[in-house]
Amino acid sequence: MKKILVIAFIAISMALTFSACTTYEEGPAFSLLKPEVRLKGTWDQTSIYIDNELREENDFGIEFTFNSDGTGSYVASFSVFGTNESDMVWKLNDDKTIILFKNADADESAEWDEARILRLTNSEMWLVVDSGILGDWEMRYEKI
């Protein structure tokens, strides 16, 4: 009986410990890979929510490529304006919850754009950008 109680106590302790390890609001609850490793690769936008409402007809999309050396690129597609492609530099903030990025050719004093990470797995990424009067934009991506 004592052995069962000890095993149950250890199992409950581990469950509580791992449930408290989550960095992102939408998970994962635990990952052995650092966020920088999970972020590396090319990401294709699959959906966009504006103020928590899914935009069924989306006329805007971004594909990101994050390289492990802090460089990358993005392709922004607009149904009205066409496509814009640019190289970028990126980094994570200290607690790894925000991606900071700017054009690679921007000068040192240029401000960093930022996106808050809601979810980051090996194959899924959810980002939120505060677009001011246009509201919060939640963009969901899949690794390709």
N, C-alpha and C positions, 0 to 999 in steps of 0.2 A: 504494500500500500504506500509506504514511504517513497519507494522508487517511482511510482506513478505520479505522486505529487511533485517530486523533484523534476521529472520530465515535463509535466504540465507547466510548472513554473518557468522552466527554461524556454519552452515553446511560446508562452505568453510574453515573456521578456523580449525574445527575439522579434516577435510580431510587432510589439510596440516600438522597439528600436528601429526596425526597418520602415515602419509606417511614418516615422518622424524624419526620415532621411530625404524626403522629397524636396527638390529645389523648385519645381515648377507646379503651378496650380493644377494643371491637368495631367501631370505625371511625366515620366513613369515614377513609381514610388521608390524604385531602387535601380541603379545601373552601375555596372562595373566599369563602363567606359566614361572617360571624361567628356564634358560637353563639347570641347574643341574637336575631339575625335568623332563624336556623333554628328557634328555640324559639317565636317569636311565632305564635300561632294556637290553634286548638282541637284537643285530642288525645283520642282515644277509646281506652280500654284494650282490647286484643285478646286478651291472655293474661297469665297469672300463673304464675310458678314459685316454689315455696317450697322452699328448700334444694336448688335445681337440679332439682326435680321438677315437671313440668307438672301443674297442677291442671285436670283435664278438666272437672269440675263446679265452676264457680267461682260462689260466692254473694256475691262482693264485687267492686266495680268503681269506678273513679274516672275522671271526665272532667275534664281541666284546660283552662283557657283562659288563655294568657299574653299580655298586652298589652305593647307596646314601652315603656310608661312605668313598668314595674315593678309594675303592678297585674294583677289577674286574678280568676279564680273557679275553684271546683271543685264538682263534684257527686259525692258518695260514695253509692253504692247498695249496700244490704245486703239480702239476701233476707229476713232475719228482722226487721230494724229499720226498713226503708223507706229513704227518700232524705234526705240532708242536703246542702243547698246553702249555700255561703258565699263571700263575697268574700275575697280574699287579697292580700298584697303578696309579691313575690319578688325575688330577686337571685341572681347567680352568685358563687361564691367567686373568689379572685384568679386561680387557674389554670383556671377555667371548667369544673371537673370535678364540681362539686356544686351543686345547686339548693337554695337556702335559701328557705323560705316560712313565712308565718304568717298568721293571720286578720287581715283589714284593721282590725278593731275592737279588736285586742289592744293593750295598752299597750306603751310603749317598752321596758320591762324584760322583756317576754315572750320566752321562748326561741324560736329559729327551729327549725323542723323541717327535716330535710335528706334529700336523695336523691342518691345518687351516679349520675352519668351513665355508662352503659356504651357507648351508641351514640346519636348525634344526627345525623340527616340532615334533608333538607327534608321528608321524609314519614314518618320512623320515629324513635322515641325509646324507649330501654330504660333504665329506672331501677332501682336497687337500694336498698332500705330495710332497715336492720337493725332487726328487730322484737323484739329481745331474746330471750326464751325461745321465741318463735314462729319464730325463724330469720331468714334473709335472704330477703326477698321481692323477686323480680325481676319488674317489671311492664313489659309491652311495649305500646307505643302506636302508633297510626297517626294522621296528621293528617287531619282531616275538613274 
